[in-house]
Amino acid sequence: MSEDEKGKRFLELIDEQNNIQWSIVSKLTFLVKSQWDSSNIKNELESLIKRHSEITKELNSLDDKSSLL
């Protein structure tokens, strides 16, 4: 992958990760207000956290020693 491709992918991942973080905050807020009584939101939150972790791993893999990122 070229440096330009890495840079583009990096920005895409950062954007997606930011959106996921806002979704996590929103769902946590809802859960707190519902006194943690929503199985659906808990499952959605679990899925968002898993995707956030996957993005973090991919971001870290883009940042190798030969990369400018």
Rosetta constraint file for C-alpha pairs under 8 A:
AtomPair CA 1 CA 5 HARMONIC 6.02 0.50
AtomPair CA 1 CA 6 HARMONIC 6.38 0.50
AtomPair CA 2 CA 6 HARMONIC 6.14 0.50
AtomPair CA 3 CA 7 HARMONIC 6.04 0.50
AtomPair CA 3 CA 67 HARMONIC 6.97 0.50
AtomPair CA 3 CA 68 HARMONIC 7.47 0.50
AtomPair CA 4 CA 8 HARMONIC 6.18 0.50
AtomPair CA 5 CA 9 HARMONIC 6.05 0.50
AtomPair CA 6 CA 10 HARMONIC 5.91 0.50
AtomPair CA 6 CA 62 HARMONIC 6.57 0.50
AtomPair CA 6 CA 69 HARMONIC 7.97 0.50
AtomPair CA 7 CA 11 HARMONIC 6.30 0.50
AtomPair CA 7 CA 69 HARMONIC 7.23 0.50
AtomPair CA 8 CA 12 HARMONIC 6.30 0.50
AtomPair CA 9 CA 13 HARMONIC 6.11 0.50
AtomPair CA 10 CA 14 HARMONIC 6.14 0.50
AtomPair CA 10 CA 59 HARMONIC 6.46 0.50
AtomPair CA 10 CA 62 HARMONIC 7.43 0.50
AtomPair CA 11 CA 15 HARMONIC 6.15 0.50
AtomPair CA 12 CA 16 HARMONIC 6.23 0.50
AtomPair CA 13 CA 17 HARMONIC 5.93 0.50
AtomPair CA 13 CA 55 HARMONIC 6.36 0.50
AtomPair CA 13 CA 59 HARMONIC 7.06 0.50
AtomPair CA 14 CA 18 HARMONIC 6.07 0.50
AtomPair CA 15 CA 19 HARMONIC 6.35 0.50
AtomPair CA 16 CA 20 HARMONIC 6.20 0.50
AtomPair CA 17 CA 21 HARMONIC 6.13 0.50
AtomPair CA 17 CA 52 HARMONIC 6.03 0.50
AtomPair CA 17 CA 55 HARMONIC 6.71 0.50
AtomPair CA 18 CA 22 HARMONIC 6.42 0.50
AtomPair CA 19 CA 23 HARMONIC 6.30 0.50
AtomPair CA 20 CA 24 HARMONIC 6.10 0.50
AtomPair CA 20 CA 48 HARMONIC 6.36 0.50
AtomPair CA 20 CA 52 HARMONIC 6.70 0.50
AtomPair CA 21 CA 25 HARMONIC 6.28 0.50
AtomPair CA 21 CA 52 HARMONIC 7.72 0.50
AtomPair CA 22 CA 26 HARMONIC 6.17 0.50
AtomPair CA 23 CA 27 HARMONIC 6.12 0.50
AtomPair CA 23 CA 48 HARMONIC 7.72 0.50
AtomPair CA 24 CA 28 HARMONIC 6.04 0.50
AtomPair CA 24 CA 45 HARMONIC 6.15 0.50
AtomPair CA 24 CA 48 HARMONIC 6.70 0.50
AtomPair CA 24 CA 49 HARMONIC 7.52 0.50
AtomPair CA 25 CA 29 HARMONIC 6.08 0.50
AtomPair CA 26 CA 30 HARMONIC 6.29 0.50
AtomPair CA 27 CA 31 HARMONIC 6.13 0.50
AtomPair CA 27 CA 41 HARMONIC 6.42 0.50
AtomPair CA 27 CA 45 HARMONIC 6.56 0.50
AtomPair CA 28 CA 32 HARMONIC 6.16 0.50
AtomPair CA 28 CA 45 HARMONIC 7.72 0.50
AtomPair CA 29 CA 33 HARMONIC 6.26 0.50
AtomPair CA 30 CA 34 HARMONIC 6.11 0.50
AtomPair CA 31 CA 35 HARMONIC 6.01 0.50
AtomPair CA 31 CA 36 HARMONIC 4.62 0.50
AtomPair CA 31 CA 37 HARMONIC 6.69 0.50
AtomPair CA 31 CA 38 HARMONIC 6.73 0.50
AtomPair CA 31 CA 41 HARMONIC 7.13 0.50
AtomPair CA 31 CA 42 HARMONIC 7.76 0.50
AtomPair CA 32 CA 36 HARMONIC 5.58 0.50
AtomPair CA 34 CA 38 HARMONIC 7.15 0.50
AtomPair CA 38 CA 42 HARMONIC 6.30 0.50
AtomPair CA 39 CA 43 HARMONIC 6.18 0.50
AtomPair CA 40 CA 44 HARMONIC 6.22 0.50
AtomPair CA 41 CA 45 HARMONIC 5.97 0.50
AtomPair CA 42 CA 46 HARMONIC 6.16 0.50
AtomPair CA 43 CA 47 HARMONIC 6.29 0.50
AtomPair CA 44 CA 48 HARMONIC 6.20 0.50
AtomPair CA 45 CA 49 HARMONIC 6.15 0.50
AtomPair CA 46 CA 50 HARMONIC 6.25 0.50
AtomPair CA 47 CA 51 HARMONIC 6.30 0.50
AtomPair CA 48 CA 52 HARMONIC 6.09 0.50
AtomPair CA 49 CA 53 HARMONIC 6.24 0.50
AtomPair CA 50 CA 54 HARMONIC 6.36 0.50
AtomPair CA 51 CA 55 HARMONIC 6.21 0.50
AtomPair CA 52 CA 56 HARMONIC 6.23 0.50
AtomPair CA 53 CA 57 HARMONIC 6.25 0.50
AtomPair CA 54 CA 58 HARMONIC 6.26 0.50
AtomPair CA 55 CA 59 HARMONIC 6.05 0.50
AtomPair CA 56 CA 60 HARMONIC 6.14 0.50
AtomPair CA 57 CA 61 HARMONIC 6.21 0.50
AtomPair CA 58 CA 62 HARMONIC 6.37 0.50
AtomPair CA 59 CA 63 HARMONIC 6.64 0.50
AtomPair CA 60 CA 64 HARMONIC 7.56 0.50
AtomPair CA 62 CA 67 HARMONIC 7.39 0.50
AtomPair CA 62 CA 69 HARMONIC 7.29 0.50
AtomPair CA 63 CA 67 HARMONIC 5.90 0.50
AtomPair CA 63 CA 68 HARMONIC 7.52 0.50
AtomPair CA 63 CA 69 HARMONIC 5.42 0.50
AtomPair CA 64 CA 69 HARMONIC 7.95 0.50
